[in-house]
């Protein structure tokens, strides 16, 4: 998307723009947390449909009305009708979108630039590509973790059921026979009694912690500690990091290609990242670039960015092709995320199945050991 930003840069004193650039709240967070659930999938639909309709020669008012009719939800229709009404009243599409507070700064500035340069369709195509890539990355991560998660939950439920209901049945039988139980059997019975006494309290406490985490998930200390735990996990941490780096590179490629100044591109990419370590790193990087430091030198200060990324960005700065470099990095990281997601799913599946088998086998052996001893004694 090669767009002239000169006209847009003249309007940086627009009150809405200043408010969005200096506001403390992340627009990406608002996008996720607002009540109507206006998801990335819906945004992809909006930009793809608008691009197709405008390319066909339909005016923006008619395009928005057709788009509104394509939504089934009354809330979504109302939102699109509000945007359409604002456009009819004389506002630009970018300002109409911004007033809904459902769209990020990246979308606002991209569409504003597209309107003022006459390349709105090109901008809409790039936004479509951005959200398509973002949704695909989410699906890959969900695909990688969903099956292992289900298997793990099944393992916990199975073992808990055996400890809570099966083991006590054997315990009653052992009490009738009397005698000393094998150490393994005694340990399993002790665990079973503990689960019977405190299992429900542990379950309630787990729900309570989940609720607390959900309520305070946006707090800085919670985001910091959560991201630290995730990144420290073997295999999973590296996969999550690469997924966010791929998203960051994709955003930077589109923003720089749209002729956004580097500082503004970093600011918008930071708001779009929604990943605490990356946000904090970009805070410092933005400050360093503002004081004249090269982008690659500033990124060297953070272990979040690998040497390959820094080397390529250095080359991009030297030849003034940062957008091309970020595109290439996005492609590489996306391919790595896809590959490692498949590998992770392949590794975790048999590991978790073996994990379940071992626990069930230990419980069964512990329950049958006294019976074997009794039969051999007879």
Secondary structure, DSSP 4 states (H G I P E B T S, - for coil): -----HHHHTTTT-HHHHHHHH-SS-HHHHHHHSTT---HHHHHHHHHHHHHHHHTT--HHHHHHHHHHT---HHHHHHHHHHHHHHHTT--HHHHHHHTT-S-HHHHHHHHHHHHHT-HHHHHHHHHHHHHHHHHHHHHHHHHHHHHHHHHHHHHHHHHHIIIIIHHHHHHHHHHH-SPPPHHHHHHHHHHHHHHHHHHHHHHHHHHHHHHHHHTTTSHHHHHHHHHHHHHSTTHHHHHHHHHHHHHHHHHHHHHHTT--HHHHHHHHHHHH--HHHHHHHHHHHHHHHTT--HHHHHTT-TTS-HHHHHHHHHHHHHT-HHHHHHHHHHHHHHHHHHHHHHHHHHHHHHHHHHHHHHHHHHHHHHHHHHHHHHHH-
